[in-house]
Structures are given as structure tokens and as C-alpha cells.
């Protein structure tokens, strides 16, 4: 990897935009699936899902910038889905560890877990598509 | 960080992370 070739500003901006869109899609998807009964107001959701989505998007896009050449996939869309789902699995395993340590406080729900994994793959698709557009422009 | 845990409560559930 030659770091001087990383257009990191563009990577972060694209990740933030894709992540923001993903946050809104996640909010809408849960409304459709009903996997989790919302407990907060729409205004709170708009803020938290936007902020949460932007952070996830930046992290996935950033890791894609760094790891793209190290991954065995030639297609940036596949690499992006791999990183997004991989990151989700790592975080989920961390949460599972917390659930084992303090089951009363942390517990997981299978339908929410499946929804989350699908949403993680969707984040990878959104970021992968934004990278495809960037590659066409280059 | 008081408040962060509760603020992102719904977000964490929706993305499938173990939560209280």
C-alpha cells in the first residue's frame, strides 16, 4: 500500500454521506420489519441515526482506503461489504462478550441481530457503490 | 459520558447489537 495515493478526504466525505443515508434507511427498515419497537421520538432518531450512520460510514470507508489492496477481492464493492460485515461481526462479538459477563444488562435478540447483519452488508453496498463512482471519475 | 448510552439506545437495537 502506498499511502500517498490515498485520497483520504474524499474517502471520509463519501463514507459520511453513505453512512448518513444508511442511518436513515436503517430507521425506515426497522419501521417496516418491526424487529425493535422504537422507544424514542422521531426527532431523537433523526439525530442519533444520522450521527451513528456517519460514524459507521467513515470507519468503513476509512478501513476500505487502507485495506483495499490487502484484501483478496478485486471488486471494491465486495471489499466494502466484507469490511462492513466484518466490522459488525467484531462489534457483535464484543457485545456478546458483554452479554456473557453481564447477562442482566446486555442481551441480544436474534431478529435484531439478523437485521443488523443485513444492514451492515447494505452499508458495504452503499459505500462500495460510492467508490465505484469515484473510480469511474478517476 | 452521561446520556450517550440512553441516547443511542434505539440505534444499537436496530443495528442488532446486544443491549439492555
Backbone of each chain as nested JSON, in Angstrom:
{
  "chains": [
    {"id": "A", "residues": [
      {"number": 1, "name": "UNK", "atoms": {"N": [0.849, -1.201, 0.0], "CA": [0.0, 0.0, 0.0], "C": [0.875, 1.237, 0.0]}},
      {"number": 2, "name": "UNK", "atoms": {"N": [0.658, 2.134, -0.967], "CA": [1.393, 3.387, -0.987], "C": [0.452, 4.472, -0.474]}},
      {"number": 3, "name": "UNK", "atoms": {"N": [0.727, 4.92, 0.752], "CA": [-0.218, 5.794, 1.435], "C": [-0.398, 7.136, 0.741]}},
      {"number": 4, "name": "UNK", "atoms": {"N": [0.612, 7.555, -0.036], "CA": [0.478, 8.863, -0.675], "C": [-0.592, 8.852, -1.765]}},
      {"number": 5, "name": "UNK", "atoms": {"N": [-1.093, 7.665, -2.115], "CA": [-2.136, 7.578, -3.134], "C": [-3.536, 7.633, -2.524]}},
      {"number": 6, "name": "UNK", "atoms": {"N": [-3.629, 7.635, -1.204], "CA": [-4.949, 7.638, -0.564], "C": [-5.55, 9.034, -0.608]}},
      {"number": 7, "name": "UNK", "atoms": {"N": [-6.718, 9.145, -1.238], "CA": [-7.454, 10.407, -1.228], "C": [-8.365, 10.349, -0.005]}},
      {"number": 8, "name": "UNK", "atoms": {"N": [-7.759, 10.571, 1.183], "CA": [-8.484, 10.3, 2.423], "C": [-9.63, 11.255, 2.677]}},
      {"number": 9, "name": "UNK", "atoms": {"N": [-9.496, 12.518, 2.224], "CA": [-10.597, 13.475, 2.435], "C": [-11.844, 13.007, 1.696]}},
      {"number": 10, "name": "UNK", "atoms": {"N": [-11.645, 12.604, 0.447], "CA": [-12.764, 12.139, -0.36], "C": [-13.354, 10.868, 0.25]}},
      {"number": 11, "name": "UNK", "atoms": {"N": [-12.466, 10.019, 0.766], "CA": [-12.898, 8.761, 1.386], "C": [-13.793, 9.032, 2.593]}},
      {"number": 12, "name": "UNK", "atoms": {"N": [-13.386, 9.989, 3.418], "CA": [-14.152, 10.31, 4.629], "C": [-15.485, 10.958, 4.258]}},
      {"number": 13, "name": "UNK", "atoms": {"N": [-15.45, 11.868, 3.289], "CA": [-16.69, 12.546, 2.876], "C": [-17.678, 11.545, 2.276]}},
      {"number": 14, "name": "UNK", "atoms": {"N": [-17.169, 10.659, 1.41], "CA": [-18.051, 9.658, 0.798], "C": [-18.609, 8.706, 1.847]}},
      {"number": 15, "name": "UNK", "atoms": {"N": [-17.759, 8.328, 2.808], "CA": [-18.21, 7.45, 3.887], "C": [-19.285, 8.113, 4.726]}},
      {"number": 16, "name": "UNK", "atoms": {"N": [-19.103, 9.406, 4.996], "CA": [-20.079, 10.14, 5.811], "C": [-21.423, 10.246, 5.091]}},
      {"number": 17, "name": "UNK", "atoms": {"N": [-21.383, 10.536, 3.794], "CA": [-22.634, 10.67, 3.027], "C": [-23.356, 9.321, 2.94]}},
      {"number": 18, "name": "UNK", "atoms": {"N": [-22.595, 8.27, 2.597], "CA": [-23.196, 6.928, 2.501], "C": [-23.722, 6.487, 3.87]}},
      {"number": 19, "name": "UNK", "atoms": {"N": [-22.974, 6.803, 4.931], "CA": [-23.376, 6.411, 6.281], "C": [-24.638, 7.127, 6.732]}},
      {"number": 20, "name": "UNK", "atoms": {"N": [-24.738, 8.409, 6.391], "CA": [-25.932, 9.182, 6.752], "C": [-27.164, 8.576, 6.069]}},
      {"number": 21, "name": "UNK", "atoms": {"N": [-27.015, 8.278, 4.779], "CA": [-28.101, 7.649, 4.027], "C": [-28.459, 6.297, 4.647]}},
      {"number": 22, "name": "UNK", "atoms": {"N": [-27.432, 5.548, 5.031], "CA": [-27.633, 4.228, 5.649], "C": [-28.386, 4.346, 6.976]}},
      {"number": 23, "name": "UNK", "atoms": {"N": [-28.061, 5.355, 7.764], "CA": [-28.749, 5.57, 9.037], "C": [-30.241, 5.772, 8.823]}},
      {"number": 24, "name": "UNK", "atoms": {"N": [-30.581, 6.567, 7.814], "CA": [-31.998, 6.815, 7.517], "C": [-32.674, 5.54, 7.002]}},
      {"number": 25, "name": "UNK", "atoms": {"N": [-31.96, 4.785, 6.157], "CA": [-32.515, 3.525, 5.638], "C": [-32.742, 2.546, 6.797]}},
      {"number": 26, "name": "UNK", "atoms": {"N": [-31.785, 2.494, 7.737], "CA": [-31.907, 1.594, 8.895], "C": [-33.153, 1.943, 9.708]}},
      {"number": 27, "name": "UNK", "atoms": {"N": [-33.375, 3.24, 9.881], "CA": [-34.542, 3.712, 10.636], "C": [-35.835, 3.273, 9.93]}},
      {"number": 28, "name": "UNK", "atoms": {"N": [-35.862, 3.459, 8.615], "CA": [-37.038, 3.084, 7.823], "C": [-37.212, 1.562, 7.81]}},
      {"number": 29, "name": "UNK", "atoms": {"N": [-36.105, 0.833, 7.641], "CA": [-36.167, -0.637, 7.574], "C": [-36.748, -1.215, 8.859]}},
      {"number": 30, "name": "UNK", "atoms": {"N": [-36.337, -0.658, 10.0], "CA": [-36.858, -1.172, 11.267], "C": [-38.34, -0.854, 11.433]}},
      {"number": 31, "name": "UNK", "atoms": {"N": [-38.767, 0.258, 10.871], "CA": [-40.198, 0.598, 10.91], "C": [-40.993, -0.46, 10.143]}},
      {"number": 32, "name": "UNK", "atoms": {"N": [-40.42, -0.938, 9.03], "CA": [-41.085, -1.951, 8.202], "C": [-41.035, -3.326, 8.877]}},
      {"number": 33, "name": "UNK", "atoms": {"N": [-39.849, -3.717, 9.358], "CA": [-39.701, -5.073, 9.921], "C": [-40.289, -5.181, 11.324]}},
      {"number": 34, "name": "UNK", "atoms": {"N": [-40.232, -4.098, 12.09], "CA": [-40.714, -4.135, 13.466], "C": [-39.845, -4.987, 14.377]}},
      {"number": 35, "name": "UNK", "atoms": {"N": [-38.585, -5.225, 13.981], "CA": [-37.681, -6.056, 14.793], "C": [-37.478, -5.449, 16.177]}},
      {"number": 36, "name": "UNK", "atoms": {"N": [-37.499, -4.121, 16.245], "CA": [-37.383, -3.439, 17.541], "C": [-38.466, -2.371, 17.631]}},
      {"number": 37, "name": "UNK", "atoms": {"N": [-39.201, -2.371, 18.733], "CA": [-40.243, -1.36, 18.935], "C": [-39.581, -0.073, 19.417]}},
      {"number": 38, "name": "UNK", "atoms": {"N": [-39.606, 0.952, 18.572], "CA": [-38.948, 2.215, 18.912], "C": [-39.438, 2.755, 20.256]}},
      {"number": 39, "name": "UNK", "atoms": {"N": [-38.495, 3.3, 21.032], "CA": [-38.843, 3.853, 22.346], "C": [-38.629, 5.361, 22.394]}},
      {"number": 40, "name": "UNK", "atoms": {"N": [-37.976, 5.908, 21.346], "CA": [-37.661, 7.335, 21.361], "C": [-38.451, 8.06, 20.274]}},
      {"number": 41, "name": "UNK", "atoms": {"N": [-38.361, 9.386, 20.284], "CA": [-39.127, 10.179, 19.32], "C": [-38.437, 10.197, 17.957]}},
      {"number": 42, "name": "UNK", "atoms": {"N": [-39.198, 10.584, 16.938], "CA": [-38.662, 10.664, 15.572], "C": [-37.503, 11.659, 15.505]}},
      {"number": 43, "name": "UNK", "atoms": {"N": [-37.632, 12.767, 16.236], "CA": [-36.569, 13.785, 16.233], "C": [-35.272, 13.207, 16.81]}},
      {"number": 44, "name": "UNK", "atoms": {"N": [-35.397, 12.466, 17.915], "CA": [-34.212, 11.822, 18.504], "C": [-33.601, 10.834, 17.514]}},
      {"number": 45, "name": "UNK", "atoms": {"N": [-34.47, 10.085, 16.832], "CA": [-33.98, 9.104, 15.863], "C": [-33.242, 9.768, 14.719]}},
      {"number": 46, "name": "UNK", "atoms": {"N": [-33.789, 10.883, 14.236], "CA": [-33.133, 11.581, 13.124], "C": [-31.712, 11.972, 13.509]}},
      {"number": 47, "name": "UNK", "atoms": {"N": [-31.543, 12.426, 14.754], "CA": [-30.206, 12.834, 15.213], "C": [-29.305, 11.622, 15.415]}},
      {"number": 48, "name": "UNK", "atoms": {"N": [-29.777, 10.644, 16.193], "CA": [-28.9, 9.521, 16.551], "C": [-28.592, 8.615, 15.357]}},
      {"number": 49, "name": "UNK", "atoms": {"N": [-29.578, 8.377, 14.493], "CA": [-29.325, 7.51, 13.339], "C": [-28.443, 8.213, 12.315]}},
      {"number": 50, "name": "UNK", "atoms": {"N": [-28.558, 9.538, 12.227], "CA": [-27.678, 10.285, 11.316], "C": [-26.244, 10.26, 11.839]}},
      {"number": 51, "name": "UNK", "atoms": {"N": [-26.072, 10.586, 13.124], "CA": [-24.722, 10.609, 13.716], "C": [-24.11, 9.201, 13.708]}},
      {"number": 52, "name": "UNK", "atoms": {"N": [-24.888, 8.217, 14.16], "CA": [-24.393, 6.839, 14.177], "C": [-24.026, 6.354, 12.789]}},
      {"number": 53, "name": "UNK", "atoms": {"N": [-24.871, 6.67, 11.807], "CA": [-24.612, 6.264, 10.425], "C": [-23.356, 6.905, 9.868]}},
      {"number": 54, "name": "UNK", "atoms": {"N": [-23.181, 8.198, 10.139], "CA": [-21.99, 8.914, 9.65], "C": [-20.723, 8.279, 10.233]}},
      {"number": 55, "name": "UNK", "atoms": {"N": [-20.748, 7.981, 11.516], "CA": [-19.557, 7.394, 12.153], "C": [-19.25, 6.02, 11.552]}},
      {"number": 56, "name": "UNK", "atoms": {"N": [-20.265, 5.189, 11.418], "CA": [-20.047, 3.87, 10.811], "C": [-19.535, 4.011, 9.381]}},
      {"number": 57, "name": "UNK", "atoms": {"N": [-20.127, 4.93, 8.627], "CA": [-19.728, 5.132, 7.234], "C": [-18.278, 5.56, 7.112]}},
      {"number": 58, "name": "UNK", "atoms": {"N": [-17.854, 6.5, 7.968], "CA": [-16.464, 6.976, 7.936], "C": [-15.502, 5.84, 8.272]}},
      {"number": 59, "name": "UNK", "atoms": {"N": [-15.849, 5.064, 9.28], "CA": [-14.959, 3.97, 9.695], "C": [-14.826, 2.927, 8.58]}},
      {"number": 60, "name": "UNK", "atoms": {"N": [-15.95, 2.528, 7.987], "CA": [-15.893, 1.513, 6.923], "C": [-15.138, 2.05, 5.709]}},
      {"number": 61, "name": "UNK", "atoms": {"N": [-15.433, 3.283, 5.314], "CA": [-14.756, 3.872, 4.157], "C": [-13.262, 4.052, 4.431]}},
      {"number": 62, "name": "UNK", "atoms": {"N": [-12.932, 4.437, 5.657], "CA": [-11.524, 4.601, 6.035], "C": [-10.773, 3.286, 5.992]}},
      {"number": 63, "name": "UNK", "atoms": {"N": [-11.38, 2.25, 6.552], "CA": [-10.734, 0.935, 6.511], "C": [-10.621, 0.426, 5.077]}},
      {"number": 64, "name": "UNK", "atoms": {"N": [-11.61, 0.758, 4.252], "CA": [-11.554, 0.35, 2.842], "C": [-10.368, 1.029, 2.153]}},
      {"number": 65, "name": "UNK", "atoms": {"N": [-10.129, 2.304, 2.476], "CA": [-8.979, 3.024, 1.904], "C": [-7.673, 2.314, 2.25]}},
      {"number": 66, "name": "UNK", "atoms": {"N": [-7.576, 1.897, 3.506], "CA": [-6.331, 1.297, 3.989], "C": [-6.156, -0.151, 3.533]}},
      {"number": 67, "name": "UNK", "atoms": {"N": [-7.254, -0.906, 3.514], "CA": [-7.142, -2.358, 3.342], "C": [-7.452, -2.862, 1.941]}},
      {"number": 68, "name": "UNK", "atoms": {"N": [-7.965, -1.988, 1.078], "CA": [-8.433, -2.425, -0.237], "C": [-7.389, -3.271, -0.974]}},
      {"number": 69, "name": "UNK", "atoms": {"N": [-6.132, -2.809, -0.956], "CA": [-5.09, -3.521, -1.702], "C": [-4.632, -4.799, -1.005]}},
      {"number": 70, "name": "UNK", "atoms": {"N": [-4.982, -4.941, 0.28], "CA": [-4.568, -6.138, 1.014], "C": [-5.62, -7.245, 0.935]}},
      {"number": 71, "name": "UNK", "atoms": {"N": [-6.829, -6.876, 0.551], "CA": [-7.91, -7.859, 0.511], "C": [-7.851, -8.65, -0.798]}},
      {"number": 72, "name": "UNK", "atoms": {"N": [-8.327, -9.895, -0.775], "CA": [-8.225, -10.739, -1.972], "C": [-9.252, -10.416, -3.058]}},
      {"number": 73, "name": "UNK", "atoms": {"N": [-10.116, -9.427, -2.821], "CA": [-11.169, -9.122, -3.795], "C": [-10.73, -7.981, -4.708]}},
      {"number": 74, "name": "UNK", "atoms": {"N": [-10.946, -8.144, -6.007], "CA": [-10.591, -7.075, -6.945], "C": [-11.676, -6.004, -6.984]}},
      {"number": 75, "name": "UNK", "atoms": {"N": [-12.901, -6.428, -6.693], "CA": [-14.045, -5.528, -6.767], "C": [-14.181, -4.746, -5.456]}},
      {"number": 76, "name": "UNK", "atoms": {"N": [-14.187, -3.408, -5.536], "CA": [-14.27, -2.6, -4.312], "C": [-15.62, -2.759, -3.618]}},
      {"number": 77, "name": "UNK", "atoms": {"N": [-16.652, -3.12, -4.382], "CA": [-17.976, -3.349, -3.78], "C": [-17.921, -4.557, -2.84]}},
      {"number": 78, "name": "UNK", "atoms": {"N": [-17.282, -5.631, -3.304], "CA": [-17.15, -6.848, -2.485], "C": [-16.278, -6.557, -1.258]}},
      {"number": 79, "name": "UNK", "atoms": {"N": [-15.187, -5.821, -1.475], "CA": [-14.292, -5.461, -0.362], "C": [-15.039, -4.652, 0.689]}},
      {"number": 80, "name": "UNK", "atoms": {"N": [-15.859, -3.717, 0.225], "CA": [-16.607, -2.85, 1.13], "C": [-17.613, -3.653, 1.958]}},
      {"number": 81, "name": "UNK", "atoms": {"N": [-18.322, -4.572, 1.309], "CA": [-19.289, -5.424, 2.03], "C": [-18.543, -6.293, 3.042]}},
      {"number": 82, "name": "UNK", "atoms": {"N": [-17.379, -6.811, 2.638], "CA": [-16.562, -7.647, 3.526], "C": [-16.15, -6.863, 4.777]}},
      {"number": 83, "name": "UNK", "atoms": {"N": [-15.687, -5.63, 4.581], "CA": [-15.23, -4.811, 5.713], "C": [-16.401, -4.43, 6.615]}},
      {"number": 84, "name": "UNK", "atoms": {"N": [-17.515, -4.008, 6.009], "CA": [-18.675, -3.573, 6.807], "C": [-19.232, -4.722, 7.642]}},
      {"number": 85, "name": "UNK", "atoms": {"N": [-19.388, -5.892, 7.025], "CA": [-19.929, -7.034, 7.774], "C": [-18.896, -7.545, 8.784]}},
      {"number": 86, "name": "UNK", "atoms": {"N": [-17.619, -7.496, 8.404], "CA": [-16.56, -7.918, 9.331], "C": [-16.533, -7.046, 10.569]}},
      {"number": 87, "name": "UNK", "atoms": {"N": [-16.67, -5.741, 10.354], "CA": [-16.686, -4.795, 11.473], "C": [-17.901, -5.046, 12.369]}},
      {"number": 88, "name": "UNK", "atoms": {"N": [-19.041, -5.3, 11.735], "CA": [-20.265, -5.58, 12.504], "C": [-20.066, -6.836, 13.364]}},
      {"number": 89, "name": "UNK", "atoms": {"N": [-19.476, -7.874, 12.769], "CA": [-19.263, -9.134, 13.495], "C": [-18.326, -8.915, 14.684]}},
      {"number": 90, "name": "UNK", "atoms": {"N": [-17.265, -8.126, 14.475], "CA": [-16.324, -7.835, 15.57], "C": [-17.049, -7.127, 16.718]}},
      {"number": 91, "name": "UNK", "atoms": {"N": [-17.857, -6.116, 16.367], "CA": [-18.604, -5.386, 17.395], "C": [-19.63, -6.285, 18.077]}},
      {"number": 92, "name": "UNK", "atoms": {"N": [-20.263, -7.148, 17.283], "CA": [-21.264, -8.055, 17.847], "C": [-20.607, -9.023, 18.829]}},
      {"number": 93, "name": "UNK", "atoms": {"N": [-19.428, -9.53, 18.457], "CA": [-18.709, -10.442, 19.354], "C": [-18.334, -9.722, 20.652]}},
      {"number": 94, "name": "UNK", "atoms": {"N": [-17.969, -8.433, 20.536], "CA": [-17.693, -7.633, 21.732], "C": [-18.93, -7.532, 22.607]}},
      {"number": 95, "name": "UNK", "atoms": {"N": [-20.065, -7.291, 21.969], "CA": [-21.33, -7.214, 22.699], "C": [-21.715, -8.551, 23.298]}},
      {"number": 96, "name": "UNK", "atoms": {"N": [-21.425, -9.625, 22.57], "CA": [-21.719, -10.971, 23.065], "C": [-20.878, -11.258, 24.315]}},
      {"number": 97, "name": "UNK", "atoms": {"N": [-19.633, -10.784, 24.283], "CA": [-18.762, -10.921, 25.46], "C": [-19.345, -10.187, 26.657]}},
      {"number": 98, "name": "UNK", "atoms": {"N": [-19.872, -8.979, 26.402], "CA": [-20.518, -8.216, 27.478], "C": [-21.751, -8.956, 27.986]}},
      {"number": 99, "name": "UNK", "atoms": {"N": [-22.493, -9.576, 27.056], "CA": [-23.7, -10.315, 27.443], "C": [-23.338, -11.51, 28.324]}},
      {"number": 100, "name": "UNK", "atoms": {"N": [-22.211, -12.148, 28.012], "CA": [-21.77, -13.282, 28.833], "C": [-21.34, -12.803, 30.221]}},
      {"number": 101, "name": "UNK", "atoms": {"N": [-20.701, -11.625, 30.248], "CA": [-20.191, -11.091, 31.517], "C": [-21.315, -10.521, 32.381]}},
      {"number": 102, "name": "UNK", "atoms": {"N": [-22.31, -9.913, 31.733], "CA": [-23.392, -9.269, 32.485], "C": [-24.707, -9.478, 31.733]}},
      {"number": 103, "name": "UNK", "atoms": {"N": [-25.245, -10.695, 31.874], "CA": [-26.425, -11.086, 31.088], "C": [-27.654, -10.249, 31.428]}},
      {"number": 104, "name": "UNK", "atoms": {"N": [-27.699, -9.725, 32.643], "CA": [-28.869, -8.947, 33.041], "C": [-28.89, -7.598, 32.325]}},
      {"number": 105, "name": "UNK", "atoms": {"N": [-27.711, -7.086, 32.07], "CA": [-27.605, -5.761, 31.454], "C": [-27.575, -5.836, 29.924]}},
      {"number": 106, "name": "UNK", "atoms": {"N": [-26.828, -6.8, 29.383], "CA": [-26.701, -6.92, 27.927], "C": [-27.275, -8.254, 27.464]}},
      {"number": 107, "name": "UNK", "atoms": {"N": [-28.192, -8.199, 26.549], "CA": [-28.666, -9.434, 25.935], "C": [-28.964, -9.144, 24.475]}},
      {"number": 108, "name": "UNK", "atoms": {"N": [-28.848, -10.174, 23.649], "CA": [-29.096, -9.932, 22.229], "C": [-30.375, -10.617, 21.789]}},
      {"number": 109, "name": "UNK", "atoms": {"N": [-30.893, -10.106, 20.692], "CA": [-32.157, -10.554, 20.155], "C": [-31.882, -11.041, 18.733]}},
      {"number": 110, "name": "UNK", "atoms": {"N": [-32.26, -12.279, 18.424], "CA": [-31.894, -12.872, 17.128], "C": [-32.465, -12.087, 15.935]}},
      {"number": 111, "name": "UNK", "atoms": {"N": [-33.768, -11.737, 15.914], "CA": [-34.271, -10.955, 14.766], "C": [-33.519, -9.632, 14.581]}},
      {"number": 112, "name": "UNK", "atoms": {"N": [-33.199, -8.959, 15.7], "CA": [-32.44, -7.7, 15.594], "C": [-31.029, -7.967, 15.075]}},
      {"number": 113, "name": "UNK", "atoms": {"N": [-30.447, -9.081, 15.503], "CA": [-29.106, -9.441, 15.04], "C": [-29.083, -9.699, 13.541]}},
      {"number": 114, "name": "UNK", "atoms": {"N": [-30.079, -10.437, 13.048], "CA": [-30.159, -10.714, 11.6], "C": [-30.357, -9.409, 10.837]}},
      {"number": 115, "name": "UNK", "atoms": {"N": [-31.257, -8.565, 11.354], "CA": [-31.499, -7.259, 10.719], "C": [-30.204, -6.437, 10.685]}},
      {"number": 116, "name": "UNK", "atoms": {"N": [-29.474, -6.443, 11.79], "CA": [-28.229, -5.677, 11.878], "C": [-27.183, -6.161, 10.891]}},
      {"number": 117, "name": "UNK", "atoms": {"N": [-27.074, -7.477, 10.742], "CA": [-26.082, -8.031, 9.802], "C": [-26.442, -7.655, 8.363]}},
      {"number": 118, "name": "UNK", "atoms": {"N": [-27.731, -7.727, 8.04], "CA": [-28.181, -7.338, 6.689], "C": [-27.92, -5.847, 6.464]}},
      {"number": 119, "name": "UNK", "atoms": {"N": [-28.206, -5.037, 7.484], "CA": [-27.959, -3.59, 7.365], "C": [-26.466, -3.304, 7.2]}},
      {"number": 120, "name": "UNK", "atoms": {"N": [-25.621, -4.074, 7.89], "CA": [-24.169, -3.889, 7.745], "C": [-23.744, -4.171, 6.303]}},
      {"number": 121, "name": "UNK", "atoms": {"N": [-24.295, -5.25, 5.729], "CA": [-23.982, -5.57, 4.326], "C": [-24.47, -4.446, 3.412]}},
      {"number": 122, "name": "UNK", "atoms": {"N": [-25.637, -3.883, 3.736], "CA": [-26.183, -2.778, 2.942], "C": [-25.269, -1.544, 3.014]}},
      {"number": 123, "name": "UNK", "atoms": {"N": [-24.721, -1.286, 4.197], "CA": [-23.767, -0.17, 4.327], "C": [-22.565, -0.41, 3.41]}},
      {"number": 124, "name": "UNK", "atoms": {"N": [-22.103, -1.657, 3.38], "CA": [-20.998, -2.008, 2.481], "C": [-21.353, -1.762, 1.028]}},
      {"number": 125, "name": "UNK", "atoms": {"N": [-22.582, -2.102, 0.654], "CA": [-23.034, -1.889, -0.731], "C": [-23.063, -0.392, -1.057]}},
      {"number": 126, "name": "UNK", "atoms": {"N": [-23.609, 0.411, -0.144], "CA": [-23.696, 1.863, -0.379], "C": [-22.308, 2.477, -0.543]}},
      {"number": 127, "name": "UNK", "atoms": {"N": [-21.389, 2.099, 0.343], "CA": [-20.028, 2.647, 0.258], "C": [-19.314, 2.101, -0.973]}},
      {"number": 128, "name": "UNK", "atoms": {"N": [-19.535, 0.825, -1.27], "CA": [-18.934, 0.225, -2.466], "C": [-19.377, 0.935, -3.733]}},
      {"number": 129, "name": "UNK", "atoms": {"N": [-20.666, 1.271, -3.817], "CA": [-21.177, 1.989, -4.99], "C": [-20.562, 3.383, -5.085]}},
      {"number": 130, "name": "UNK", "atoms": {"N": [-20.415, 4.056, -3.937], "CA": [-19.815, 5.396, -3.972], "C": [-18.36, 5.308, -4.437]}},
      {"number": 131, "name": "UNK", "atoms": {"N": [-17.673, 4.224, -4.057], "CA": [-16.295, 4.022, -4.524], "C": [-16.259, 3.731, -6.015]}},
      {"number": 132, "name": "UNK", "atoms": {"N": [-17.246, 2.969, -6.494], "CA": [-17.321, 2.663, -7.93], "C": [-17.447, 3.962, -8.726]}},
      {"number": 133, "name": "UNK", "atoms": {"N": [-18.285, 4.869, -8.221], "CA": [-18.477, 6.161, -8.891], "C": [-17.16, 6.93, -8.901]}},
      {"number": 134, "name": "UNK", "atoms": {"N": [-16.449, 6.903, -7.747], "CA": [-15.165, 7.604, -7.644], "C": [-14.15, 7.016, -8.625]}},
      {"number": 135, "name": "UNK", "atoms": {"N": [-14.152, 5.672, -8.742], "CA": [-13.197, 5.01, -9.639], "C": [-13.475, 5.367, -11.096]}},
      {"number": 136, "name": "UNK", "atoms": {"N": [-14.763, 5.542, -11.436], "CA": [-15.112, 5.916, -12.811], "C": [-14.659, 7.339, -13.116]}},
      {"number": 137, "name": "UNK", "atoms": {"N": [-14.743, 8.213, -12.09], "CA": [-14.335, 9.611, -12.269], "C": [-12.822, 9.729, -12.427]}},
      {"number": 138, "name": "UNK", "atoms": {"N": [-12.07, 8.812, -11.755], "CA": [-10.599, 8.894, -11.766], "C": [-10.032, 8.566, -13.143]}}
    ]},
    {"id": "B", "residues": [
      {"number": 1, "name": "UNK", "atoms": {"N": [-19.552, 8.982, 29.931], "CA": [-20.225, 10.03, 29.157], "C": [-21.723, 9.936, 29.428]}},
      {"number": 2, "name": "UNK", "atoms": {"N": [-22.209, 10.64, 30.422], "CA": [-23.626, 10.525, 30.781], "C": [-24.541, 10.843, 29.599]}},
      {"number": 3, "name": "UNK", "atoms": {"N": [-25.536, 10.004, 29.401], "CA": [-26.536, 10.281, 28.374], "C": [-26.305, 9.596, 27.049]}},
      {"number": 4, "name": "UNK", "atoms": {"N": [-25.057, 9.293, 26.718], "CA": [-24.771, 8.688, 25.412], "C": [-25.423, 7.31, 25.316]}},
      {"number": 5, "name": "UNK", "atoms": {"N": [-25.313, 6.547, 26.378], "CA": [-25.863, 5.189, 26.392], "C": [-27.353, 5.21, 26.066]}},
      {"number": 6, "name": "UNK", "atoms": {"N": [-28.078, 6.1, 26.73], "CA": [-29.523, 6.164, 26.508], "C": [-29.856, 6.8, 25.161]}},
      {"number": 7, "name": "UNK", "atoms": {"N": [-29.063, 7.792, 24.758], "CA": [-29.349, 8.494, 23.503], "C": [-29.308, 7.539, 22.314]}},
      {"number": 8, "name": "UNK", "atoms": {"N": [-28.342, 6.611, 22.319], "CA": [-28.182, 5.712, 21.175], "C": [-28.815, 4.342, 21.413]}},
      {"number": 9, "name": "UNK", "atoms": {"N": [-29.695, 4.274, 22.416], "CA": [-30.321, 3.001, 22.772], "C": [-31.046, 2.359, 21.585]}},
      {"number": 10, "name": "UNK", "atoms": {"N": [-31.92, 3.112, 20.929], "CA": [-32.7, 2.565, 19.812], "C": [-31.799, 2.211, 18.632]}},
      {"number": 11, "name": "UNK", "atoms": {"N": [-30.82, 3.069, 18.378], "CA": [-29.897, 2.833, 17.257], "C": [-29.192, 1.489, 17.424]}},
      {"number": 12, "name": "UNK", "atoms": {"N": [-28.717, 1.22, 18.639], "CA": [-27.989, -0.027, 18.877], "C": [-28.883, -1.243, 18.695]}},
      {"number": 13, "name": "UNK", "atoms": {"N": [-30.136, -1.137, 19.133], "CA": [-31.066, -2.256, 18.944], "C": [-31.315, -2.501, 17.463]}},
      {"number": 14, "name": "UNK", "atoms": {"N": [-31.537, -1.424, 16.713], "CA": [-31.867, -1.557, 15.288], "C": [-30.716, -2.189, 14.507]}},
      {"number": 15, "name": "UNK", "atoms": {"N": [-29.466, -1.844, 14.87], "CA": [-28.335, -2.436, 14.139], "C": [-27.904, -3.773, 14.748]}},
      {"number": 16, "name": "UNK", "atoms": {"N": [-28.716, -4.29, 15.681], "CA": [-28.541, -5.666, 16.137], "C": [-27.486, -5.905, 17.187]}},
      {"number": 17, "name": "UNK", "atoms": {"N": [-27.049, -4.833, 17.864], "CA": [-26.017, -5.016, 18.887], "C": [-26.641, -5.382, 20.236]}},
      {"number": 18, "name": "UNK", "atoms": {"N": [-25.992, -6.287, 20.98], "CA": [-26.508, -6.623, 22.307], "C": [-26.664, -5.373, 23.161]}},
      {"number": 19, "name": "UNK", "atoms": {"N": [-27.79, -5.275, 23.836], "CA": [-28.115, -4.067, 24.582], "C": [-29.036, -4.439, 25.729]}},
      {"number": 20, "name": "UNK", "atoms": {"N": [-29.202, -3.533, 26.66], "CA": [-30.077, -3.831, 27.797], "C": [-31.528, -3.625, 27.414]}}
    ]}
  ]
}
